[in-house]
Amino acid sequence: MKNHPFTTFVGSLLVFAVGIFGSSSARGDIGVLYYQFVHGGYVYGGSVGFELYTCDAECPAAHKVPNTYPALDYKHIHPTFDFPLYNHPVNGGTTTVTATMSDLAYAAAYEGYTKVSGSSFLQNCYSYANNAPTASSPDAWYDWTVDYTLCAGAITPTSTLVMEGFHCVVFTEAVTESPCLVATTHEKVSTGPVYTRAWYAPFDDVPYFSSSSYPIGKNR
């Protein structure tokens, strides 16, 4: 897939989800991580499927949702490799896709943000927001969170689903302000980088949170 030089902000967000696809493994479902990279001034994209684990009997690390009784299973994957991606087909030839090439694919969309860390397959937006050990599905966001009311004086980072559940953003509150303000946001963009931005703005003025229908949950 090739886009005109650098993708739009909305276009970037739409590739953040972990897709759940049919049974191409002997055991069952596959969890798909999407990625983007810049090559020759254009943005390309692709996806990689990994085995999807739904219970600790299948998961080699017996991963469970923490602080639950009885302990809960959740949908997650264990990526078996990270960047670079060798011999990637592009324009009739091949290239090695590096983490730096992935970072470049998101740079224009996140102008004005600060990059915290570079691209990686080891986490995605949902697992980063929940501090889960490996990349997880959108469904797992609900498993790892409890309902939270905005501006209730959170003492830990909190997260919300945006783009109708295709992405997850962590935010912190400036609880000393009245009314309280969103102080910062942090997010991992699928297999892309982690970005942060300082806002100190009312909830409704932060673009991610334009709809009050999105759930908000505690994490970390």
C-alpha positions in Angstrom: 0.0 0.0 0.0 1.5 3.4 -1.0 0.2 6.8 0.0 1.2 10.3 -1.2 4.3 11.6 0.8 3.3 11.2 4.4 -0.1 10.1 5.5 -2.8 12.3 7.1 -3.4 12.3 10.8 -6.7 10.4 10.5 -5.1 8.0 8.0 -2.4 7.2 10.6 -4.9 6.6 13.4 -6.9 4.0 11.3 -4.0 1.6 11.3 -3.5 1.5 15.0 -5.9 -1.4 15.8 -5.1 -5.0 16.4 -7.2 -6.9 13.9 -8.6 -10.3 14.8 -8.7 -12.6 11.8 -9.6 -16.1 11.0 -7.9 -19.4 11.8 -4.7 -19.5 9.9 -2.8 -21.1 12.7 -3.2 -24.7 13.9 -4.5 -23.5 17.2 -6.9 -20.8 16.3 -7.1 -17.1 15.8 -4.4 -14.7 14.6 -3.8 -11.2 16.0 -2.6 -8.8 13.4 -0.2 -5.8 14.0 -0.2 -3.1 11.4 2.8 -1.0 10.5 3.9 1.9 8.3 7.2 3.0 6.9 8.7 5.6 4.6 10.7 4.5 1.6 11.7 6.8 -1.2 9.6 9.6 0.1 6.3 7.6 0.2 4.5 5.9 3.0 3.9 2.2 2.7 2.0 -0.1 5.0 1.6 -3.8 5.9 0.6 -6.2 8.6 2.0 -9.2 10.4 0.0 -12.0 12.0 0.9 -13.6 15.3 -0.8 -16.3 17.3 -3.6 -14.9 19.5 -3.8 -16.1 23.0 -7.1 -16.1 24.9 -6.3 -18.1 28.1 -3.3 -19.0 30.2 -3.6 -22.6 29.1 -2.4 -21.5 25.7 -0.3 -18.5 26.7 3.3 -19.7 27.4 3.7 -17.0 30.1 0.2 -17.6 31.6 -0.7 -14.0 31.3 -3.7 -12.8 33.2 -5.4 -9.4 33.9 -3.8 -8.2 37.2 -5.6 -7.5 40.4 -8.7 -9.6 39.5 -10.2 -12.6 41.4 -10.7 -15.0 39.9 -7.8 -14.0 37.6 -9.1 -13.0 34.1 -7.9 -14.1 30.7 -7.7 -11.6 27.9 -6.9 -11.5 24.2 -3.2 -10.8 23.5 -0.4 -11.8 21.3 3.4 -12.4 21.8 5.2 -10.7 18.9 8.1 -13.1 17.9 10.3 -10.4 16.3 10.8 -6.7 16.2 12.2 -4.2 13.6 14.1 -4.5 11.3 11.9 -6.3 8.8 14.2 -7.9 6.2 13.5 -8.4 2.5 10.3 -6.4 2.6 8.7 -6.2 -1.0 8.4 -2.6 -2.3 8.3 -1.2 -5.8 9.2 -4.5 -7.4 12.2 -5.0 -5.2 13.0 -5.4 -1.5 14.1 -3.2 1.3 14.9 -3.6 5.0 12.3 -1.7 7.1 14.0 -0.2 10.1 12.5 1.4 13.2 13.7 4.7 11.9 11.7 4.3 8.7 8.7 3.5 10.7 9.2 6.6 12.9 9.3 8.7 9.8 5.9 7.5 8.7 4.3 9.1 11.8 6.5 12.2 12.1 4.3 14.6 10.0 1.1 13.5 11.8 2.6 14.1 15.2 4.2 17.5 14.5 4.2 19.4 17.7 4.4 16.3 19.9 7.5 14.9 21.6 8.7 11.4 20.7 9.3 9.4 23.9 10.6 6.2 22.2 10.9 4.6 18.8 8.9 2.1 16.8 8.5 -1.5 18.1 6.3 -4.5 17.5 6.5 -5.5 21.2 3.6 -3.2 22.3 0.7 -1.5 20.7 -1.6 1.4 21.8 -3.8 -0.8 24.0 -1.1 -2.6 25.9 0.9 0.6 26.3 -2.1 2.4 27.8 -2.8 -0.5 30.2 0.9 -1.3 30.9 0.1 -4.9 29.7 3.2 -7.1 29.0 2.6 -7.6 25.3 0.4 -6.3 22.5 -3.3 -6.8 23.0 -6.6 -6.5 21.3 -9.2 -3.7 21.7 -11.3 -6.1 23.7 -8.5 -6.4 26.3 -8.7 -2.7 27.0 -12.0 -3.3 28.7 -10.7 -6.3 30.6 -7.8 -4.2 32.0 -9.8 -1.1 33.0 -12.6 0.0 35.4 -14.9 2.9 34.8 -13.5 6.3 35.7 -15.1 9.7 35.9 -13.2 12.5 34.3 -11.8 15.1 36.7 -12.4 13.0 39.7 -8.8 13.7 40.8 -6.9 10.8 39.3 -3.5 10.1 40.9 -2.4 7.8 38.1 -2.5 8.1 34.3 -5.8 7.2 32.8 -6.8 6.2 29.2 -9.7 6.5 26.8 -10.6 4.8 23.5 -10.7 7.2 20.5 -11.5 6.8 16.8 -14.4 4.5 17.8 -12.1 2.1 19.6 -9.3 1.9 16.9 -6.9 3.8 19.2 -6.2 4.4 22.9 -4.7 7.5 24.4 -3.3 7.9 27.9 -3.8 11.3 29.6 -3.0 12.9 32.9 -5.0 15.5 34.7 -3.9 18.9 36.2 -6.0 18.3 39.3 -5.0 21.5 41.0 -6.8 23.5 38.4 -10.5 24.4 38.6 -12.0 23.2 36.5 -9.5 20.4 36.0 -7.5 20.3 32.8 -6.0 17.6 30.7 -2.3 18.1 31.5 -0.6 15.7 29.0 -1.4 12.9 26.7 0.8 9.8 25.9 0.2 7.3 23.2 1.9 4.5 21.2 0.9 4.5 17.6 0.4 0.8 16.8 3.9 -0.5 16.1 5.1 3.1 15.7 6.6 5.4 18.3 5.4 6.7 21.7 4.5 10.4 21.6 3.5 12.8 24.3 2.2 16.4 24.4 1.4 18.9 27.0 -2.1 20.4 26.8 -3.3 22.1 30.0 -6.6 22.5 28.3 -10.2 21.6 29.1 -11.2 18.1 28.2 -13.4 19.2 25.3 -10.6 21.2 23.8 -8.3 18.2 23.4 -9.0 16.9 19.9 -9.0 13.2 20.9 -11.9 13.6 23.3 -14.4 15.3 21.1 -17.1 12.7 21.9 -18.4 12.2 25.5 -19.5 8.7 24.5 -16.0 7.2 24.8 -15.4 5.3 28.0 -12.6 6.3 30.3 -10.7 3.9 32.5 -8.0 3.6 35.1 -4.7 1.9 34.2 -1.2 1.5 35.5 
